[in-house]
Structures are given as structure tokens and as C-alpha cells.
Amino acid sequence: MSGRKAIGALIIGVFVLVPGPAPAQQWSAAEQEVLDQLAECWDIWMEGVESGSPETWISQCSTPTSSYWPSSDGAPNNNDFLRRNWSMVQVQDLGWVDIRPMMLTVTDDIAVLHFYGYWRAPGENGETITEAKRTEVFRRIDGRWKLISGHGTPVTLADAAPYRRGG
């Protein structure tokens, strides 16, 4: 086999053996509705940061008994915590960038979503993008998916550094 044919065969073999990009996840109508609602609620969250009040987010995106447990906190928080500590949220100066859903299950009026969330945040050397693994549980109430409970864990080294032992 000539050198040119051997190289051509090698290139074809590589394209056959190496898989291409996986097709995009296909979401059902109900799943897409949850994802759209989540994006809308993250926008509402940012509007609350800008206006100085979490009330719109609380009324449109959560339930009266919603809880959320960031891995940085010793215990879960609720909407009363948000109301008391909203200035802390504003000081963080975050802006959401993207949501990357990994797994979403919708059963009747309950949805469980595992996803990565990406936020813009100020850093020592300028703006940085932070990443968190999140699990959130929603309930459909009066036609809207509202947060019941959630948990978030930072996954980038810079985010995780304050939570590591001995580091």
C-alpha cells in the first residue's frame, strides 16, 4: 500500500473508531417546561438582586416552606433566611450564565432536576465563572413549577477551596 493510501486508510479508520459528538438531549414537553421555568426563575432572582428584594422570586418561584442547602452552610435555609439576609446575596455580585441539565424526572406534579449551574462572579484577578452541582425538587402549583427544596455544591477548585479540610 502506498504511503498516501495508508494515511487515507488511517484517517478513515480514526473517524470510524472515534465517536463524534453525542446528539443533544431531547426533553419531553413537561421536562422542557421545568427547564424553561428554572431559567425564568434565575432571571427573576437576578431582578431581585438588582431591586434589593427577594419577594418576587419567593412568590413566583418557591413555596412558603421551600428550603435550600448550600454545602457552605451548616444547615438548610428557607425563605425567611433569604428575607433576613438578602443584602448578603447582593454583595456577592453574581450573574447567572448557563444551566446544564444532566438528569430530569417529572412525575405528575413533582420534578427532580440534577444540573450544573454556572455563575459569573468577581474574583481576585477579575471576573470568573463558577460552577456548582445542584439538585432541585419542584412542585407544579397553579400551573408553575416552584422550588420545594434544593442542594448545591461548588465543583471548581477555586469554589471548593474554602470548604476543603487543611486547604
Secondary structure, DSSP 8 states (H G I E B T S, - for coil): --HHHHHHHHHHHHHHHS----------HHHHHHHHHHHHHHHHHHHHHHHT--HHHHHHHEEEEEEEEETTSSS-EEHHHHHHHHHHHHHT--EEEEEEEEEEEEETTEEEEEEEEEEEEEETTEEEEEEEEEEEEEEEETTEEEEEEEEEEE-SHHHHGGGSTT-
